[in-house]
Amino acid sequence: MRREAESPWTQWCEVCDDERPLVQFGKRKRSPNGRTNVCRACVKAANNKANRDPQVVRKRRDARLRRVYGITLADYERMGRRQRWRCAICGQKAVAGDRLVVDHDHDKPKGAAVRRLLCRGENAALGHFGDSSARLDRGAVYLRDHGK
């Protein structure tokens, strides 16, 4: 049951049951007062708890892979096993606590665009070269002539 706040500048949180200033509640257009029913501190605590749950983490990762790349978490893991969890360019294993990222062609539709799994550095390098093999070749020539 919802309680009435003592002033128009406060509201009760449905989770912690504290009366707090309105600025401690997120905005929500459909709400009568334009604010959410749960304070930001309670939302943050719930998110921190969910982020420690492995099932929630896997579900969120799967949802992101589907949304962004059009592949499932099972597809990602299959690709990783096929590559022995090594970057497709440099051959290095992903650093502990980090994971390989999905390399994809921005010009193709989701699903058809996925190439292989790369370490973050190699993926960023391809992005900086604009996915252009000609620019990458010129960069390699430059390095041979002026560096390593």
C-alpha positions in Angstrom: 0.0 0.0 0.0 1.3 3.4 -0.9 1.6 6.0 1.8 1.2 9.7 1.3 4.4 11.8 1.6 4.6 14.5 4.2 5.6 17.1 1.6 5.3 17.4 -2.2 9.1 17.1 -2.4 9.4 13.7 -0.8 8.2 10.2 -1.6 8.2 6.7 0.1 10.3 4.0 -1.3 8.4 0.7 -1.8 11.5 -1.4 -1.0 13.3 0.2 2.0 10.1 1.9 3.2 11.9 5.2 3.8 10.6 8.7 3.0 13.2 10.3 0.7 13.5 13.4 -1.4 12.2 13.1 -4.9 15.6 13.6 -6.4 16.6 10.2 -5.0 14.1 8.5 -7.3 14.6 7.9 -11.0 12.3 9.6 -13.6 9.4 7.8 -15.1 7.0 9.6 -17.4 4.0 7.3 -16.8 4.0 7.8 -13.1 1.6 10.3 -11.6 4.5 12.4 -10.0 7.0 11.6 -12.8 9.2 9.4 -10.5 9.8 5.7 -10.0 8.5 3.9 -6.9 11.9 2.6 -5.8 14.8 4.8 -4.7 18.1 4.8 -6.6 19.9 3.2 -3.6 17.5 0.2 -3.6 17.8 -0.1 -7.4 21.6 -0.1 -7.2 21.6 -2.7 -4.4 19.2 -5.0 -6.5 21.4 -4.6 -9.6 24.6 -5.4 -7.6 23.0 -8.5 -6.2 21.8 -9.6 -9.7 25.3 -9.0 -11.1 26.7 -11.6 -8.7 24.3 -14.3 -9.8 25.9 -16.4 -12.6 22.5 -17.2 -14.2 21.5 -13.6 -14.5 25.0 -12.7 -15.9 24.7 -15.5 -18.6 21.1 -14.4 -19.4 22.2 -10.8 -19.9 25.2 -11.8 -21.9 23.0 -14.0 -24.1 20.5 -11.2 -24.6 23.2 -8.7 -25.6 24.8 -11.1 -28.1 21.4 -11.7 -29.7 20.6 -8.0 -29.8 23.9 -6.7 -31.1 25.3 -9.5 -33.2 22.4 -11.9 -33.9 24.1 -14.9 -32.2 23.4 -16.8 -29.0 25.7 -17.4 -26.1 26.0 -21.0 -27.2 27.2 -19.8 -30.6 29.8 -17.6 -28.9 31.0 -20.5 -26.8 31.1 -22.8 -29.8 33.3 -20.2 -31.7 35.5 -19.9 -28.6 36.1 -23.6 -28.3 36.8 -23.9 -32.1 39.5 -21.2 -31.7 40.8 -22.8 -28.4 39.9 -19.4 -26.7 42.7 -17.7 -28.6 42.5 -14.5 -30.7 42.1 -15.2 -34.4 44.8 -12.7 -35.3 47.5 -12.8 -32.6 46.8 -16.2 -31.2 47.1 -15.1 -27.6 44.7 -16.4 -25.0 42.4 -13.9 -23.4 43.8 -12.3 -20.3 42.3 -13.7 -17.0 39.1 -11.7 -16.2 38.8 -10.6 -19.8 37.1 -12.3 -22.7 37.4 -12.4 -26.5 35.2 -10.0 -28.3 33.1 -10.7 -31.4 34.5 -9.2 -34.6 31.8 -8.3 -37.1 31.4 -6.6 -40.4 29.4 -3.4 -39.9 28.1 -3.5 -43.5 26.3 -6.9 -43.3 23.1 -7.7 -41.4 23.2 -9.3 -38.0 24.2 -12.9 -37.8 25.9 -12.8 -41.3 28.3 -10.1 -40.1 30.1 -12.2 -37.4 33.6 -13.2 -38.4 35.7 -14.6 -35.5 36.6 -13.8 -31.9 39.5 -11.4 -31.2 41.2 -9.9 -28.2 40.2 -6.3 -27.5 43.4 -4.8 -28.9 43.2 -6.5 -32.2 39.5 -5.7 -32.6 40.2 -2.0 -31.8 43.0 -1.9 -34.3 40.8 -3.2 -37.0 38.2 -0.6 -36.1 40.8 2.2 -36.3 41.8 1.0 -39.7 38.2 1.2 -40.7 38.0 -2.6 -41.6 40.1 -1.7 -44.7 42.6 -4.3 -45.8 44.3 -1.7 -48.0 44.8 0.7 -45.1 46.1 -2.2 -43.0 48.6 -3.2 -45.7 49.8 0.4 -45.9 50.2 0.4 -42.1 52.2 -2.8 -42.2 54.5 -1.4 -44.9 54.9 1.8 -42.8 55.9 -0.3 -39.8 58.4 -2.4 -41.8 60.0 0.8 -43.2 60.0 2.9 -40.0 59.9 0.5 -37.1 59.7 -3.1 -36.3 
